[in-house]
Amino acid sequence: MVSPGIWAATAIRLLLAALLWLSAPVCRTPLVFEVLAVVALGAALALPVLGSARMLGLLDRLASWPALVVRIQGLVGVGFGLFLLWSLWPALSA
């Protein structure tokens, strides 16, 4: 049985995939946005297949990582978010 949280995460990833795909034509890096949309779609489709138990196991494994690794991943995430904003900036100001 798949929990409601997995369905909510699936819906959010589907929305993210649609937003990435629709914003690709107006950004500086359309190919990157299209690839990310396909990856987000694949992740959305994989979530219900994996199920709640596997996702909780993955979260437990990630929680045991050293703090430095988690901080580095956080910095990579911030950098990636800044890249996405930079890619969309001309579209937002034009």
N, C-alpha and C positions, 0 to 999 in steps of 0.2 A: 504494500500500500504506500502510496506517495502522499506525503504530508501537504497541507495547504501552503506551507512556507515555500516548498519546492515549486508549486504552481505559481505563486506570487513572483518568485525569482525568475521563473520561465517567462512570465508576462513582461517583467521589466527588461529582460534581455531581448525579447522580441521587439519591444518598443525602442530600445537602444539601437538594434540592428536597423529598424526602419528609419530612425532619425539619422543615423550615419549614412545610410544609402541615399536618403533624400537631400542631405546637405553636401554630398560629394561634388555635385556639379558646380557649386559656388565657392569652393575652398581652393587653397593653393595646392593641395596634395590630394586630388580626387581619387587616385588609385589606392592610396593608403586608406582613405575612408571606405572605399568599396571593399577592400580586403578585410578591414576591421568589421564591416557589416556582415560579411560572410562568416567570419570567425564568431561573432556574437550570435548569429543565427545557429551555427553549429553547436555552440555552448548551450543555447536555449533548448535545442532539441535533445541534447545529451542529458540535461538535468533530470527529467522524469525517468529516463532509462536507467540512470545510475541509482536513483532512489535516495531516500533520506539516510539510511544506515551508512552507505558509502560516503555520502557527503559529510556526515558527522565524524566518521573515521578520518577523513581528510582534514577536517578542522582540528581534530585532536592532534594529528601529526604536525600540522602547522603551528599549533600552540606550543609545541615542545621545542621549536627552533630557538636558537640563541637570540638575545635581544638585538645584537648588532646586525644580524641578518635581516631581522624584521625592520629595523630602521633603514637599512640600505634599500630594501624593497619599497618602503614608504617613499624614500627620496626618488627612486625610479618612477614610482607612480605619479609623484608631483611633477617630475620632469616630463612625463608623457602627457599629463594634463595640460601643461604649459605648451607643449608641442601642438596639441589639438586646438588650443586657443589661438596660437600663432597662425595655424592653418586657416582658421575661420576669420581672423581679424579683418582682412580686406573686405570680406562679405559683410561684416557687421558695420564697418565704417563707410561703405560705399553707398 
